[in-house]
Amino acid sequence: MSVMPQSIQDILDHADELAQRFEDYVPSEGDEVPMEEYLLKRAVMARARREGEIVEAVAAARTKGVTWSRIGEILGTSPQAAQQRYGMIVEQTGAKL
């Protein structure tokens, strides 16, 4: 855990130290990742965040009494598919079923 700089001089010294680290950095094998791999990892992380948002929204909707039929319609799937995918998660959050 790093200590936060306490003064302007501490901040400047820390910036100089970081700049020197960047200048002295020599990549080792495995440090570089192909752009396509990086973009794929980023897309997977974004999808996971979006899926989490959908789960929260479905749970909130069910808490307010929105039917699985309507949820399925909004998600572009059948009510049964929506309930199969999100039902157990929603139950764990305590949302109204």
Secondary structure, 3 states (H helix, E strand, C coil): CCCCCCCHHHHHHHHHHHHHHHHHCCCCCCCCCCHHHHHHHHHHHHHHHHHHHHHHHHHHHHHCCCCHHHHHHHHCCCHHHHHHHHHHHHHHHCCCC
